[in-house]
Amino acid sequence: MRKLVEEVAAAGLESLLGENVTLFCLNYIYTGKLIGVNEKFVLLGQAKIVYETGDFSEKQWKDAQPLLTDWYVQTSAIESFGILK
């Protein structure tokens, strides 16, 4: 059975604007408030880079270092995303 994906406005990353998201990327994990999205980049406010996750059932990352400014991540580097913590 084949399922087709229907394109919907404000879906995917756009639907998460204003939320605290986690981006699993090619080399790193980033987390922060999603404050901007376009075709090439997303912009995270209060961004952190996660060096060690720890147990995913925990409320805090084991080692997440704050980035001192808003942070841009290329959409082409994002493997998956969602709201985790």
Order of alpha helices (4+ residues) and beta strands (2+ residues): beta-beta-beta-beta-beta-beta
